[in-house]
């Protein structure tokens, strides 16, 4: 890592929060947007994601607090088309995604195909397992986290910062890594989609609010207030994958 990166990582978590509120955001160059997918169906697809996340959470009010900004569904479809890498904050987040893919595929194989209006069987869709990298599992993450007194997930995202553009970032637990990703976005990192779902009443809420209120046009799905968690984040991502596969 460069000296500049090390200097940034030496900042304590409390100082990061202070800087987040006071440091003006740099304005990265905007890429010319090419709409390759029909964004008119965003509301329908977003409601599918709301329904699935609510079912997983077991909280009927969950759907009211989901926030979608800058056409996240269309951006996710583009990411899947380009076979983008998915980066997660913790091993539990990665496991939840893989477990849900396996569960959905098993259910698809067991269920009998239903006939359509002309008694034609509905196509069975098996989800492909994407490349998923858990940043906190990087071999140097623990060493860097201990040296600079940050979480392993935050250290991991700093290590992978040059690879995060045109990726999907899923954060279900670690709020400090979500804040770190927000700072990277302000400095020019442009992922296809950020799913920010850390649950909690303290810095977790601060991190999600900061993500939601960024002035940059970054596609994102996050939770308002204290709600969130690994399972709803995984459910939302898998529903996006299903939407993509159904459109092929």
Secondary structure, DSSP 8 states (H G I E B T S, - for coil): --HHHHHHHTS-HHHHHHHHHHS-------------S-GGGHHHHHHHHHHHHHHHHT-TTGGGGEEEES-HHHHHHHHHHTT--EEESSHHHHHHHHHHHHHHHHHHHHS---B-TTS-B----------EEEGGGSTTHHHHHHHHT--HHHHHHHHTGGG-TTSEEEESS-HHHHHHHHHHHHTT---SEEEE----SSHHHHHHHHHHT-SS---EEEESTT---HHHHHHHHHHHHHHHHHT-
